[in-house]
C-alpha cells in the first residue's frame, strides 16, 4: 500500500516498482489523501480557463487513467488539498484543508483501510514530506500514525479488526547521488543536463543519502512509469525535465527506485533489493496486545 498526498504522486514516486510488482502478481493499493483541488497547472498546454474551472473532475479523470496504466487499486481518503502557500511570511493554510486536520482524526480512515486491505508493506514520504508541501508532510505524519495504530486493538476499536503490516518504507527516489550520476552521464555523452542548476543549489547531505536501505531494480518498467506520469496532463509537461534523459541512459546509470526501510518486523537483512524481502503471507493477522 502506497500512501500519497495528491493524484500524480503515485506516478512520480515509485511507479516503476509498482508496475513491476503488479506484473509479478502482487496486489498493490494506492491511497490518495486529497483530490489535488488546489494544485497548480504545470503543463503550459493545459493552462486554459476550462481546466482551471474543473480541476477536481480533471484530476480525478487523470488519476483514473494512471490507475489503469499501473494496474493498481486506488482509494481516495477524501481530504481537501492544502495548496502550496506562497509569500514571506507564508499565509495561513485554508480552513478545512488536509494540513489542518488533527493527525488522530486524519489517521482514522487510513487505519480503517489498512485493516480492510491488510497490506504487508506500506510506503509513504519521509518526515520532510519528500519536499515541504504541507500535504506531503501531513501524509507522512498520518501514515506513520495509522501504521502503528492499525495493529493495536485498543486504537480505533470501531475501525475494523486489527492488522499489523510487516514493513514501512519512505520514498527516496529523488536523491542527490542518483541525480548527480545521471547529470554526469549526460555530460559525458555531450548532452545537456536538466539538473545542472538544481545540483548547484543542492547542498550535499551524506547522512541523509545513507538512509537509503533498499534499491529495487525496475528499469524494465520505466516506460510504464512515464506513461502513468503523462496521464496527469495538468501536472506533467511532456517537454519537461521528467523526459529529458534517454531511457537507455537511465537504465544503465540508475535502474532502481530507492527506499528507506523504517520499520521491519521480518528480520530481513539490509541492504535489500525487494520491498517484500522477508515478508510472510501468513503473518500480520495477529494484532499486538
N, C-alpha and C positions, 0 to 999 in steps of 0.2 A: 504494500500500500504506500503510494507516494502522496504526501500531503503538500499541496501548493497553495499559494496566495491568490493567483489570478489565472484565468484562461490564457494560455500561451506558455506559462511557466513549465508545464509538463512537457512541452516540446523543446524548450531551450535548456532544460536541465535533466539529464539522464534519459533522454528519449531513445537513444540508440540501444542502450542496455535494456530499456523497457521493451522495445520491439524484439530484441533477441530473446528475452525470457518468454515473451508471448509465443514466439515461434518454437521455443523449446517445450511448450506445453504448460507454462506457468499461468496462473490466473492473476492478472495484475489490475489493481484498482487505483484510480487517481481520485483524490478528494480535492475539490477546488473550493477554497474558503469563501471567495467573493465572486461577484459577477463581472468584475473589471469595469464597472459602470463609469468610473471617473478616469479611466486610462486615457493617455494622450494618443493621438493618431501619429504613428511613427513612419508610415508609408506615404510619401507625397501623393501617390496615385489615389489614395483614399481620403484625402483632405477635401471633402465635399459636404455641403450642408445636410444632405440627406443621411450621410453617415453619422455626423455629429448628433443628429436628432434621434437616431435609432441605435445608439451604441450598445445598449443592453441586449437587444434582439440580435444584432450583428455579431457580437462577441459570443453569444450562445450558439449561433449557427457555425461560427468558426470553430468553436470547441467541439461541436458535433462532427465536423469534418475531420479534425485532428484525431478524435477518438476512433473513428473508423479506420484511419490510416495506421494508427498504432495498435489497434486490436484490443484496447483496454475497456474495462468497465469504469464509468466515470460518475461521480457523485457531487452534487452541489451542496455545500454546507449552508448556504443561504444568507451569508453576511454581506454587508454593503461595503464596496470599495472605499478606502480612506482617501484615495488620491495622493499625489505627490506634492507635499507642501513646499511652496517656493517663497523666497524672501529672506531677509535678515533684519530682525529675527523672523523665524518661520511662523506663519499664522497657526492658530489652534486647528486641530482636526475637526472635520464636520461632525455635527451632532448625529449620533446613531451609527457612526461608521464602525467597521471591524476593529480598528485600532483602539477604540474607546470601550469596547465591551470587556467587562471583567473576565479574567482568564478562566476562573472557575465556571462562569456561565458559558463562555465560548467553547470550553472543552467538553461540555455535556453531549452535544450531538456527535462529536467525534468519538467519544467513549462509546456511545451507543452504536456507532457504525463499526468500530473495531470489534466490538462484541458480536455484532451481526455477521460481519465478513470473516472474522477470525484470521487475520494475516499472521504469517510467521515473521515477516520482515516489514519494518516501517522506515520510510525515509522522509526527511524534511530539510530545512535550512539550518545553518549554524546560528549561534547566538547573535551574530551581526545581521542575520537575515540574508546572507549572501551579498546583499548591498542594503543600505539603511532605509529602505522603504518601510513605512510604518506597518503595512500589511505583512511584509516578509518577516519582520521582527515578531509581530504578533503570531504569525503562523508557526514560527519556531516555538514560542512560549506555549501556545495551545497544544501543539503536537507533543511536546515533552510532557506536559501535564497529563494529557489523555493517555499517552503510552504508559505512564506509571500508574494511572488510576484504573485502566481497563481490567487489570488482573486482581484488583483489590475488591473483595466482596463488600467492604464497608463503604466504598466510594460509589456514588451514583447508584444506589441499590435498585432504583426503578428503571435503569438503562440497560437491562438485559443481563444474561448470565456472564459472569466474569470470564475474561480471556486474556492471557498474558503472552504477548508477542515475544519472540526469542531474541530479536536483534533490532537496534535502532541505528540509523546512519544519517550523517549530514552530507549534503552535496558539496563537492569541492571541484566541480567541473571547470570553472573559470579561475584557474590558479596561475600564479606567475611563472613557475617553471614550464608549464605547457605553453603559455603564451610566448615566452622567450624562445623556446625551442622552435615553434612554428615561425616566428618572426625571423630567426636566424636562418632557417631553411629557405624561406622565401628570398632573402637577400642573397644567399648562396646561388640560387637559381637565376639571379638577376631580375627578380620580380619585386614589385612594390609591396610593402607590408602595411596592412591596415592598423597594425598595433604599435607603430613607431611612437606616435605621440603619447599613447596610453602608457607605454613602458617607460618613457622619460619621466613621467609623473608618479609611477608606481614604486613606492618605497619597498625594498625587499624586506620580507619577514620570514626568515628561515625557520623560526619556531612554528609559525603558522603553517607553512608549507609541509613541515614534518608531521603535521597532524593527519595527513593522508595515510590511510592504512590499507585501502582496498582499491585496486585498479582492475576494472572489468574490461577484458578485451571484447570489443563490439564493433570494430571498424567495418565489418561487412554490413552493418545496419545504419551506417551514416547517411545513406541516401533516404532511408525511411525517416530518419530524424529530420532531414531537410524538407521532405515533403510535408511532414507534420507542422514544421515551422511555417512554411509557406501558406498553410491553411489559415493561419492567423493573419489575414491580409492587412488588417488595420495596424498591426504591431510590427510587422516584418517587411522591410524594404528588400525586394528581390535583388536590387543592385547594391545592397549594403554590405557591411563587413562580414556578416554571417556567411556569405557565399563567395568571399574573395579569395579563399585558399583552395587550390586544386585538391580534388579528392584523393588522388594518389599520394600527394604530399602529406595530407592529414593522416592517412593510414600508415605511411612509412615512419612519420615522426612521432605521432602520439595516437595510437589506435585504441586507447582506452577511455572510459569515463571513470572519474575518480571520486572516492567517497572517504569519509571518516567514520569508522565504527565507534560508536559512543557507548552503547550498551550491548553486551553479549551474554547470553545465557546458554550458549552451546559449548564453550570451551575450544572453539576453532582457533588454531594458531594464526598469528599475524606474521608477515603481511598476507593478504588474501587476493584472489582474483575472481571471487564469486560472492555475491551478496547472500547466497544461500549456503555458503560453506558451513558445515556442521549442523545445519537445520534438520530436525527430525519432524516428519509429518504427524507423528503421534504425540508430540509434545506441545503444550500450550493450553490444553483443555483443562488442566488442573490450576485453579486460581491460587494466589497467595493466601496465607492466613490459615 
